[in-house]
Structures are given as structure tokens and as C-alpha cells.
Amino acid sequence: MLRFLPPCFPEPVPKSYGAGGLLGMAFAGLGPAGAAVFTNPFDVAKVRMQLQGEAQSGGEKAYKGSFDCIWKTYTSEGIAGTQRGLQAAVLRE
């Protein structure tokens, strides 16, 4: 019965397939790190808006939305304030 089955060997991998191994690994790491740079200000805004709800009970909120939070953080602390925690976000990716 087994002699009627076709042989099940994997197809050979072309030699050019693994030519850019290290370069491919570098680009695979740079993609998520670049995405973290663009999404980190929104993560900072999310955390600050969550904390303002815990800190102020019944008072007027400091931020109206995420873009308002990012803008106020940028004007008061600069780009370093909007990218706070970037190292941890890049290492997480």
C-alpha cells in the first residue's frame, strides 16, 4: 500500500534565498522600531490621560483628547516629553 504514495521530499531551497540573511534580520528589527517612534507619542498621551482621571476627581480635566495631550506635552516639555519611554518601547519590539 505504501509503494503507491509519491515521495515526500521537500523541494530544494534556491541558493539566493539566504543571501541577505543579516541584512534581512536588520531590516526586520528596524521596521517595528520605526513604528514605535511614530506610535510612542500616542502611548504617552494614553497614559497621561488615564492618570489625569485618577488624579482629579470631579475637577476639570487637563487634556481634552489625545491630540490635545500630545500638543500640550510638546509645548511644555518638547520632543523629549512626547517620546518619553521610547527606549523601552523599542526594546519591547
MMTF fields as JSON, N, C-alpha, C and O atoms, coordinates in Angstrom:
{
  "mmtfVersion": "1.0.0",
  "mmtfProducer": "UNKNOWN",
  "numBonds": 371,
  "numAtoms": 372,
  "numGroups": 93,
  "numChains": 1,
  "numModels": 1,
  "chainsPerModel": [1],
  "groupsPerChain": [93],
  "chainIdList": ["A"],
  "bondAtomList": [4, 2, 8, 6, 12, 10, 16, 14, 20, 18, 24, 22, 28, 26, 32, 30, 36, 34, 40, 38, 44, 42, 48, 46, 52, 50, 56, 54, 60, 58, 64, 62, 68, 66, 72, 70, 76, 74, 80, 78, 84, 82, 88, 86, 92, 90, 96, 94, 100, 98, 104, 102, 108, 106, 112, 110, 116, 114, 120, 118, 124, 122, 128, 126, 132, 130, 136, 134, 140, 138, 144, 142, 148, 146, 152, 150, 156, 154, 160, 158, 164, 162, 168, 166, 172, 170, 176, 174, 180, 178, 184, 182, 188, 186, 192, 190, 196, 194, 200, 198, 204, 202, 208, 206, 212, 210, 216, 214, 220, 218, 224, 222, 228, 226, 232, 230, 236, 234, 240, 238, 244, 242, 248, 246, 252, 250, 256, 254, 260, 258, 264, 262, 268, 266, 272, 270, 276, 274, 280, 278, 284, 282, 288, 286, 292, 290, 296, 294, 300, 298, 304, 302, 308, 306, 312, 310, 316, 314, 320, 318, 324, 322, 328, 326, 332, 330, 336, 334, 340, 338, 344, 342, 348, 346, 352, 350, 356, 354, 360, 358, 364, 362, 368, 366],
  "bondOrderList": [1, 1, 1, 1, 1, 1, 1, 1, 1, 1, 1, 1, 1, 1, 1, 1, 1, 1, 1, 1, 1, 1, 1, 1, 1, 1, 1, 1, 1, 1, 1, 1, 1, 1, 1, 1, 1, 1, 1, 1, 1, 1, 1, 1, 1, 1, 1, 1, 1, 1, 1, 1, 1, 1, 1, 1, 1, 1, 1, 1, 1, 1, 1, 1, 1, 1, 1, 1, 1, 1, 1, 1, 1, 1, 1, 1, 1, 1, 1, 1, 1, 1, 1, 1, 1, 1, 1, 1, 1, 1, 1, 1],
  "groupList": [{"groupName": "MET", "atomNameList": ["N", "CA", "C", "O"], "elementList": ["N", "C", "C", "O"], "formalChargeList": [0, 0, 0, 0], "bondAtomList": [1, 0, 2, 1, 3, 2], "bondOrderList": [1, 1, 2], "singleLetterCode": "M", "chemCompType": "L-PEPTIDE LINKING"}, {"groupName": "LEU", "atomNameList": ["N", "CA", "C", "O"], "elementList": ["N", "C", "C", "O"], "formalChargeList": [0, 0, 0, 0], "bondAtomList": [1, 0, 2, 1, 3, 2], "bondOrderList": [1, 1, 2], "singleLetterCode": "L", "chemCompType": "L-PEPTIDE LINKING"}, {"groupName": "ARG", "atomNameList": ["N", "CA", "C", "O"], "elementList": ["N", "C", "C", "O"], "formalChargeList": [0, 0, 0, 0], "bondAtomList": [1, 0, 2, 1, 3, 2], "bondOrderList": [1, 1, 2], "singleLetterCode": "R", "chemCompType": "L-PEPTIDE LINKING"}, {"groupName": "PHE", "atomNameList": ["N", "CA", "C", "O"], "elementList": ["N", "C", "C", "O"], "formalChargeList": [0, 0, 0, 0], "bondAtomList": [1, 0, 2, 1, 3, 2], "bondOrderList": [1, 1, 2], "singleLetterCode": "F", "chemCompType": "L-PEPTIDE LINKING"}, {"groupName": "PRO", "atomNameList": ["N", "CA", "C", "O"], "elementList": ["N", "C", "C", "O"], "formalChargeList": [0, 0, 0, 0], "bondAtomList": [1, 0, 2, 1, 3, 2], "bondOrderList": [1, 1, 2], "singleLetterCode": "P", "chemCompType": "L-PEPTIDE LINKING"}, {"groupName": "CYS", "atomNameList": ["N", "CA", "C", "O"], "elementList": ["N", "C", "C", "O"], "formalChargeList": [0, 0, 0, 0], "bondAtomList": [1, 0, 2, 1, 3, 2], "bondOrderList": [1, 1, 2], "singleLetterCode": "C", "chemCompType": "L-PEPTIDE LINKING"}, {"groupName": "GLU", "atomNameList": ["N", "CA", "C", "O"], "elementList": ["N", "C", "C", "O"], "formalChargeList": [0, 0, 0, 0], "bondAtomList": [1, 0, 2, 1, 3, 2], "bondOrderList": [1, 1, 2], "singleLetterCode": "E", "chemCompType": "L-PEPTIDE LINKING"}, {"groupName": "VAL", "atomNameList": ["N", "CA", "C", "O"], "elementList": ["N", "C", "C", "O"], "formalChargeList": [0, 0, 0, 0], "bondAtomList": [1, 0, 2, 1, 3, 2], "bondOrderList": [1, 1, 2], "singleLetterCode": "V", "chemCompType": "L-PEPTIDE LINKING"}, {"groupName": "LYS", "atomNameList": ["N", "CA", "C", "O"], "elementList": ["N", "C", "C", "O"], "formalChargeList": [0, 0, 0, 0], "bondAtomList": [1, 0, 2, 1, 3, 2], "bondOrderList": [1, 1, 2], "singleLetterCode": "K", "chemCompType": "L-PEPTIDE LINKING"}, {"groupName": "SER", "atomNameList": ["N", "CA", "C", "O"], "elementList": ["N", "C", "C", "O"], "formalChargeList": [0, 0, 0, 0], "bondAtomList": [1, 0, 2, 1, 3, 2], "bondOrderList": [1, 1, 2], "singleLetterCode": "S", "chemCompType": "L-PEPTIDE LINKING"}, {"groupName": "TYR", "atomNameList": ["N", "CA", "C", "O"], "elementList": ["N", "C", "C", "O"], "formalChargeList": [0, 0, 0, 0], "bondAtomList": [1, 0, 2, 1, 3, 2], "bondOrderList": [1, 1, 2], "singleLetterCode": "Y", "chemCompType": "L-PEPTIDE LINKING"}, {"groupName": "GLY", "atomNameList": ["N", "CA", "C", "O"], "elementList": ["N", "C", "C", "O"], "formalChargeList": [0, 0, 0, 0], "bondAtomList": [1, 0, 2, 1, 3, 2], "bondOrderList": [1, 1, 2], "singleLetterCode": "G", "chemCompType": "PEPTIDE LINKING"}, {"groupName": "ALA", "atomNameList": ["N", "CA", "C", "O"], "elementList": ["N", "C", "C", "O"], "formalChargeList": [0, 0, 0, 0], "bondAtomList": [1, 0, 2, 1, 3, 2], "bondOrderList": [1, 1, 2], "singleLetterCode": "A", "chemCompType": "L-PEPTIDE LINKING"}, {"groupName": "THR", "atomNameList": ["N", "CA", "C", "O"], "elementList": ["N", "C", "C", "O"], "formalChargeList": [0, 0, 0, 0], "bondAtomList": [1, 0, 2, 1, 3, 2], "bondOrderList": [1, 1, 2], "singleLetterCode": "T", "chemCompType": "L-PEPTIDE LINKING"}, {"groupName": "ASN", "atomNameList": ["N", "CA", "C", "O"], "elementList": ["N", "C", "C", "O"], "formalChargeList": [0, 0, 0, 0], "bondAtomList": [1, 0, 2, 1, 3, 2], "bondOrderList": [1, 1, 2], "singleLetterCode": "N", "chemCompType": "L-PEPTIDE LINKING"}, {"groupName": "ASP", "atomNameList": ["N", "CA", "C", "O"], "elementList": ["N", "C", "C", "O"], "formalChargeList": [0, 0, 0, 0], "bondAtomList": [1, 0, 2, 1, 3, 2], "bondOrderList": [1, 1, 2], "singleLetterCode": "D", "chemCompType": "L-PEPTIDE LINKING"}, {"groupName": "GLN", "atomNameList": ["N", "CA", "C", "O"], "elementList": ["N", "C", "C", "O"], "formalChargeList": [0, 0, 0, 0], "bondAtomList": [1, 0, 2, 1, 3, 2], "bondOrderList": [1, 1, 2], "singleLetterCode": "Q", "chemCompType": "L-PEPTIDE LINKING"}, {"groupName": "ILE", "atomNameList": ["N", "CA", "C", "O"], "elementList": ["N", "C", "C", "O"], "formalChargeList": [0, 0, 0, 0], "bondAtomList": [1, 0, 2, 1, 3, 2], "bondOrderList": [1, 1, 2], "singleLetterCode": "I", "chemCompType": "L-PEPTIDE LINKING"}, {"groupName": "TRP", "atomNameList": ["N", "CA", "C", "O"], "elementList": ["N", "C", "C", "O"], "formalChargeList": [0, 0, 0, 0], "bondAtomList": [1, 0, 2, 1, 3, 2], "bondOrderList": [1, 1, 2], "singleLetterCode": "W", "chemCompType": "L-PEPTIDE LINKING"}],
  "groupTypeList": [0, 1, 2, 3, 1, 4, 4, 5, 3, 4, 6, 4, 7, 4, 8, 9, 10, 11, 12, 11, 11, 1, 1, 11, 0, 12, 3, 12, 11, 1, 11, 4, 12, 11, 12, 12, 7, 3, 13, 14, 4, 3, 15, 7, 12, 8, 7, 2, 0, 16, 1, 16, 11, 6, 12, 16, 9, 11, 11, 6, 8, 12, 10, 8, 11, 9, 3, 15, 5, 17, 18, 8, 13, 10, 13, 9, 6, 11, 17, 12, 11, 13, 16, 2, 11, 1, 16, 12, 12, 7, 1, 2, 6],
  "groupIdList": [1, 2, 3, 4, 5, 6, 7, 8, 9, 10, 11, 12, 13, 14, 15, 16, 17, 18, 19, 20, 21, 22, 23, 24, 25, 26, 27, 28, 29, 30, 31, 32, 33, 34, 35, 36, 37, 38, 39, 40, 41, 42, 43, 44, 45, 46, 47, 48, 49, 50, 51, 52, 53, 54, 55, 56, 57, 58, 59, 60, 61, 62, 63, 64, 65, 66, 67, 68, 69, 70, 71, 72, 73, 74, 75, 76, 77, 78, 79, 80, 81, 82, 83, 84, 85, 86, 87, 88, 89, 90, 91, 92, 93],
  "secStructList": [7, 4, 4, 4, 1, 7, 7, 7, 7, 7, 7, 7, 7, 7, 4, 4, 4, 4, 6, 6, 2, 2, 2, 2, 2, 2, 2, 2, 2, 2, 2, 2, 2, 2, 2, 2, 2, 2, 2, 2, 2, 2, 2, 2, 2, 2, 2, 2, 2, 2, 2, 2, 2, 2, 2, 7, 1, 1, 1, 7, 7, 1, 7, 1, 1, 2, 2, 2, 2, 2, 2, 2, 2, 2, 2, 2, 2, 7, 2, 2, 2, 2, 6, 6, 6, 2, 2, 2, 2, 2, 2, 2, 7],
  "xCoordList": [0.819, 0.0, 0.865, 0.526, 1.954, 2.796, 3.571, 4.002, 3.755, 4.536, 3.785, 4.392, 2.47, 1.702, 1.75, 1.336, 2.246, 2.332, 3.533, 4.586, 3.384, 4.533, 5.578, 5.24, 6.826, 7.847, 7.598, 7.196, 7.834, 7.547, 8.845, 9.105, 9.633, 10.852, 10.605, 9.91, 11.163, 10.977, 11.756, 12.787, 11.223, 11.915, 13.167, 13.183, 14.22, 15.455, 15.269, 14.54, 15.935, 15.866, 16.875, 18.026, 16.464, 17.424, 18.574, 18.398, 19.76, 20.936, 20.794, 21.39, 20.027, 19.892, 18.911, 18.777, 18.241, 17.232, 17.838, 17.254, 18.973, 19.576, 20.719, 21.53, 20.8, 21.938, 21.974, 23.065, 20.845, 20.829, 20.374, 19.54, 20.884, 20.428, 20.57, 19.589, 21.767, 21.975, 21.267, 20.709, 21.293, 20.608, 19.095, 18.431, 18.571, 17.144, 16.781, 15.72, 17.652, 17.395, 17.446, 16.67, 18.358, 18.451, 17.192, 16.653, 16.726, 15.509, 14.275, 13.338, 14.272, 13.154, 13.109, 12.032, 14.227, 14.255, 13.995, 13.435, 14.401, 14.222, 12.767, 12.349, 12.013, 10.61, 9.782, 9.17, 9.748, 8.99, 9.559, 8.806, 10.889, 11.483, 11.037, 10.762, 10.966, 10.464, 9.004, 8.584, 8.234, 6.819, 6.653, 5.723, 7.555, 7.473, 7.72, 7.145, 8.57, 8.845, 7.588, 7.35, 6.788, 5.578, 4.402, 3.55, 4.342, 3.197, 3.443, 2.497, 4.696, 5.007, 4.326, 3.87, 4.224, 3.508, 2.055, 1.536, 1.408, 0.033, -0.013, -0.971, 1.019, 1.095, 1.314, 0.72, 2.168, 2.395, 1.103, 0.755, 0.388, -0.875, -1.906, -2.642, -1.962, -2.916, -2.66, -3.592, -1.391, -1.05, -1.353, -1.89, -1.012, -1.271, -2.767, -3.2, -3.549, -4.995, -5.595, -6.551, -5.042, -5.517, -5.171, -5.975, -3.977, -3.56, -4.295, -4.494, -4.708, -5.443, -6.805, -7.326, -7.384, -8.663, -8.543, -9.466, -7.4, -7.187, -6.799, -7.169, -6.048, -5.539, -6.628, -6.687, -7.47, -8.504, -9.863, -10.337, -10.467, -11.802, -12.813, -12.942, -13.513, -14.551, -14.058, -14.879, -12.756, -12.232, -12.188, -12.543, -11.749, -11.639, -10.424, -9.361, -10.582, -9.509, -8.481, -8.825, -7.218, -6.138, -6.11, -5.694, -6.542, -6.488, -7.884, -8.674, -8.174, -9.489, -9.491, -10.543, -8.327, -8.213, -6.75, -5.864, -6.503, -5.12, -4.275, -3.118, -4.833, -4.054, -3.789, -2.713, -4.749, -4.549, -3.461, -2.64, -3.454, -2.441, -1.056, -0.087, -0.962, 0.332, 0.808, 1.99, -0.089, 0.292, 0.744, 1.758, 0.017, 0.402, 1.703, 2.513, 1.908, 3.157, 4.321, 5.396, 4.107, 5.157, 5.504, 6.681, 4.497, 4.779, 5.434, 6.214, 5.131, 5.715, 7.038, 7.932, 7.179, 8.376, 9.223, 10.34, 8.711, 9.46, 9.299, 8.46, 10.131, 10.039, 10.41, 9.931, 11.257, 11.638, 10.439, 10.36, 9.514, 8.324, 7.382, 6.767, 7.265, 6.371, 6.977, 6.254, 8.303, 8.965, 9.445, 10.343, 8.852, 9.246, 8.943, 7.842, 9.936, 9.772, 10.035, 9.67, 10.661, 10.907, 11.882, 11.727, 12.868, 13.84, 13.161, 13.46, 12.261, 11.553, 10.647, 10.512, 10.029, 9.15, 9.939, 9.479, 11.122, 11.949, 12.474, 12.497, 12.892, 13.374, 12.266, 12.517, 11.049, 9.907, 9.652, 9.27, 9.86, 9.648, 10.806, 10.83],
  "yCoordList": [-1.19, 0.0, 1.257, 2.219, 1.286, 2.468, 2.748, 3.88, 1.766, 1.994, 2.832, 3.279, 3.061, 3.872, 5.362, 6.194, 5.704, 7.105, 7.768, 7.146, 9.035, 9.723, 10.033, 10.139, 10.176, 10.511, 11.908, 12.818, 12.069, 13.352, 13.992, 14.07, 14.436, 15.16, 16.649, 17.023, 17.51, 18.948, 19.405, 18.838, 20.45, 20.992, 21.712, 22.312, 21.662, 22.338, 23.856, 24.434, 24.478, 25.924, 26.566, 26.133, 27.595, 28.243, 28.875, 29.316, 28.913, 29.452, 30.943, 31.432, 31.672, 33.117, 33.446, 34.609, 32.452, 32.693, 33.24, 34.134, 32.742, 33.175, 34.151, 34.325, 34.798, 35.669, 36.887, 37.319, 37.456, 38.659, 38.373, 39.106, 37.35, 36.939, 38.016, 38.36, 38.556, 39.579, 40.872, 41.547, 41.21, 42.424, 42.294, 43.244, 41.133, 40.889, 40.949, 41.46, 40.432, 40.489, 41.93, 42.317, 42.719, 44.122, 44.881, 45.644, 44.679, 45.364, 44.864, 45.629, 43.6, 43.068, 43.691, 43.785, 44.114, 44.786, 46.276, 46.876, 46.885, 48.325, 48.71, 49.816, 47.838, 48.137, 48.403, 49.465, 47.468, 47.718, 48.87, 49.582, 49.061, 50.165, 51.505, 52.446, 51.594, 52.819, 53.057, 54.2, 51.998, 52.147, 52.623, 53.371, 52.191, 52.622, 54.12, 54.768, 54.672, 56.115, 56.912, 57.964, 56.422, 57.147, 56.911, 57.787, 55.755, 55.461, 55.81, 55.86, 56.053, 56.338, 57.593, 57.56, 58.71, 59.861, 59.544, 60.088, 58.688, 58.308, 57.426, 57.483, 56.617, 55.806, 56.695, 56.465, 57.71, 58.665, 59.401, 59.57, 59.841, 60.556, 59.66, 60.119, 58.396, 57.462, 57.328, 57.362, 57.174, 57.003, 58.284, 58.22, 59.448, 60.707, 60.958, 61.477, 60.594, 60.791, 59.816, 60.157, 58.615, 57.67, 58.166, 58.046, 58.721, 59.202, 60.463, 60.683, 61.301, 62.512, 62.153, 62.878, 61.067, 60.633, 60.154, 60.327, 59.547, 59.074, 60.216, 60.218, 61.194, 62.273, 63.292, 63.775, 63.614, 64.63, 63.956, 63.344, 64.074, 63.507, 64.651, 65.384, 64.793, 65.818, 67.147, 67.987, 67.382, 68.655, 68.71, 67.748, 69.842, 69.991, 69.217, 69.265, 68.522, 67.699, 68.571, 69.584, 68.158, 68.926, 68.737, 69.641, 67.588, 67.28, 66.964, 66.296, 67.464, 67.213, 65.968, 65.374, 65.575, 64.408, 64.063, 64.704, 63.053, 62.609, 63.632, 63.846, 64.279, 65.282, 66.503, 67.096, 66.885, 67.993, 67.643, 68.491, 66.414, 65.968, 65.977, 66.429, 65.48, 65.479, 66.91, 67.199, 67.81, 69.201, 69.899, 70.597, 69.724, 70.357, 69.777, 70.502, 68.487, 67.871, 68.402, 68.672, 68.552, 69.058, 70.507, 70.867, 71.344, 72.748, 72.946, 73.882, 72.084, 72.267, 71.518, 72.016, 70.322, 69.508, 69.282, 68.777, 69.648, 69.434, 68.022, 67.252, 67.701, 66.389, 65.268, 64.142, 65.58, 64.559, 64.138, 62.989, 65.054, 64.711, 63.801, 62.911, 64.025, 63.167, 61.799, 60.841, 61.699, 60.417, 59.761, 58.919, 60.142, 59.564, 58.068, 57.649, 57.269, 55.814, 55.163, 54.006, 55.881, 55.323, 54.144, 53.177, 54.219, 53.131, 51.814, 50.771, 51.862, 50.646, 50.138, 48.931, 51.066, 50.648, 49.997, 49.022, 50.525, 49.927, 48.572, 47.632, 48.456, 47.158, 46.123, 44.933, 46.561, 45.652, 45.078, 43.916, 45.884, 45.414, 44.551, 44.05],
  "zCoordList": [0.0, 0.0, 0.0, -0.69, 0.736, 0.824, -0.457, -0.673, -1.293, -2.508, -3.538, -4.512, -3.354, -4.299, -3.956, -4.763, -2.774, -2.382, -3.036, -3.175, -3.442, -4.039, -2.967, -1.788, -3.36, -2.361, -1.79, -2.515, -0.509, 0.129, 0.621, 1.821, -0.319, -0.008, -0.223, -1.168, 0.636, 0.414, -0.818, -1.181, -1.445, -2.615, -2.161, -1.086, -2.97, -2.566, -2.515, -3.321, -1.565, -1.403, -2.351, -2.403, -3.106, -4.006, -3.224, -2.088, -3.851, -3.172, -2.88, -1.92, -3.675, -3.472, -2.339, -1.96, -1.806, -0.777, 0.508, 1.12, 0.927, 2.174, 1.992, 2.901, 0.827, 0.539, 1.451, 1.825, 1.823, 2.645, 4.055, 4.585, 4.672, 5.994, 7.052, 7.711, 7.231, 8.253, 7.894, 8.759, 6.621, 6.184, 6.385, 6.8, 6.091, 6.313, 7.779, 8.137, 8.634, 10.073, 10.572, 11.445, 10.017, 10.433, 10.045, 10.847, 8.83, 8.389, 9.142, 9.375, 9.517, 10.303, 11.687, 12.277, 12.216, 13.506, 13.402, 14.32, 12.277, 12.112, 11.834, 12.177, 11.236, 10.932, 12.181, 12.294, 13.117, 14.347, 15.175, 15.839, 15.141, 15.899, 15.315, 16.059, 13.987, 13.348, 13.658, 13.84, 13.719, 14.062, 15.497, 15.8, 16.391, 17.788, 17.923, 18.797, 17.066, 17.107, 16.78, 17.373, 15.846, 15.446, 16.382, 16.533, 17.004, 17.873, 19.334, 20.119, 19.715, 21.109, 21.648, 22.791, 20.897, 21.45, 21.819, 22.793, 21.068, 21.393, 22.639, 23.41, 22.832, 24.048, 25.27, 26.323, 25.128, 26.218, 26.542, 27.71, 25.497, 25.701, 26.387, 27.261, 26.0, 26.613, 28.105, 28.909, 28.472, 29.885, 30.665, 31.771, 30.098, 30.803, 30.97, 31.998, 29.97, 30.087, 31.099, 31.796, 31.183, 32.199, 33.598, 34.522, 33.747, 35.059, 35.476, 36.671, 34.526, 34.909, 35.48, 36.328, 35.039, 35.58, 37.015, 37.811, 37.349, 38.716, 39.642, 40.816, 39.117, 39.962, 40.305, 41.436, 39.357, 39.569, 39.665, 38.707, 40.802, 40.945, 40.936, 41.917, 39.84, 39.731, 39.209, 38.841, 39.158, 38.673, 37.155, 36.474, 36.64, 35.183, 34.7, 35.318, 33.62, 33.089, 32.365, 31.757, 32.444, 31.83, 30.318, 29.594, 29.834, 28.398, 27.887, 28.555, 26.674, 26.066, 25.193, 24.955, 24.72, 23.858, 23.648, 24.213, 22.837, 22.663, 21.918, 22.278, 20.872, 20.149, 21.02, 20.937, 21.852, 22.782, 23.79, 24.142, 24.248, 25.205, 24.561, 25.172, 23.332, 22.632, 22.409, 22.598, 22.012, 21.755, 23.036, 23.027, 24.128, 25.397, 25.935, 26.513, 25.75, 26.177, 25.345, 25.88, 24.039, 23.158, 23.485, 23.504, 23.743, 24.026, 25.392, 25.567, 26.359, 27.689, 27.876, 28.561, 27.275, 27.506, 26.269, 26.37, 25.102, 23.868, 23.342, 23.809, 22.351, 21.714, 22.689, 22.557, 23.66, 24.646, 25.497, 25.93, 25.735, 26.509, 25.757, 26.343, 24.443, 23.653, 23.391, 23.116, 23.473, 23.23, 24.527, 24.504, 25.64, 26.929, 26.915, 26.558, 27.309, 27.324, 25.983, 25.776, 25.071, 23.733, 23.786, 23.04, 24.652, 24.734, 25.104, 24.521, 26.059, 26.462, 25.34, 25.144, 24.607, 23.505, 22.381, 21.787, 22.082, 21.02, 21.459, 20.664, 22.705, 23.183, 23.246, 23.061, 23.505, 23.547, 22.156, 22.021, 21.135, 19.758, 19.343, 18.219]
}
